[in-house]
Amino acid sequence: MIGNIDILVKELCKLPKEVGWVEFKHNNCEPTMVGEDISALANSATLNDRDYAYMIWGVDDGTHEIIGTKVRLQLEKKGEQELENWLCLS
């Protein structure tokens, strides 16, 4: 299980580039993109013998600098449906 999320994010930011099982986002949370990325991350984690894959908002994907985000996934929707529910049913 994930222990300290702050330490985990800082460690992932040290990667020289994004890898198949780590994706950094700033503010983009377009539902279809999120769903496709989650699927790709999960597949890549499996292929790379990783227990987890990570999609992290608030990190610049080029520099890996922590820059913050306006995204609040619990509040995001696809149409009238909560994003998390829509992703589970898609």
N, C-alpha and C positions, 0 to 999 in steps of 0.2 A: 504494500500500500504506500501511497505517496505520503511522506512525512512532512517536511517543511517546504511549502510551495515556493517561498522566496529563494531558498537555496537552490531548489531545482531549476527555477527560471534562470537564475544567474549562471548556473552550470551549463544549461542549454545555450545561453547567449555566448558562451565561450567557444562554441563550435565554429570552425572556420567558415562554414557555409551551411545553408539549410540542407538537411538530409531528408530522405524519403519518409522518415517517421517523425520529423519535426517541421512545423510550418509556422512562420511568424506573420502576424497581421497587424495593421495599424487600426483602421476603423471599418474596413470592409467586412460586412456580415451578410451579404446577399444570400438568401436561403439556399438557392440551387448550388451556388459555389461552395457554401459550407457543407452541404450534403455530399457533393462530389469529393471535396477535400477530405472529409472524414473517412469516406470509403477508401480513397487512395492511401491515406495515412495508415489505416488499419491493415490494409493489404501489405504495405511496405514493412510495417512493424513485424508482421508474421513472417515475411520473406527474410527479414534480417534478424530473426530469432529474438525479438524484443517483446517484453511483456506489455509495453505501453507505447502509444504514439501521442504526440502533443501538437495541438493547435493553440498558439498563444497570441492573444491580442495585446497590443501596447508595446510591441517590439518592432523596430525597423528591420525589414527583411534583408537589407543590404549591409548595414553596419552592425546589426544586432544590439543597437543601443535601446535601452528601455525609454520609451517616449510617452507612454500612456495611451489611453483610448477612451472614446466616448461610448463604446459598445457595452451594453448591459444585456447579456444574452437572455436573462430571465424575463426581460421586457420585450424582446424582439418577437415579431410575428410574421407569419406567412399568410397573407390575407387576414382572416379573423382568428386564425389558429395560432397558439403559442408555438414558437419555433421548435422547441424540444419535442413537442407532440408531433408536429408535422414531420420532423426528421425521423422519428420512430415509426411513423406510418408510411413513409416514402420508400 
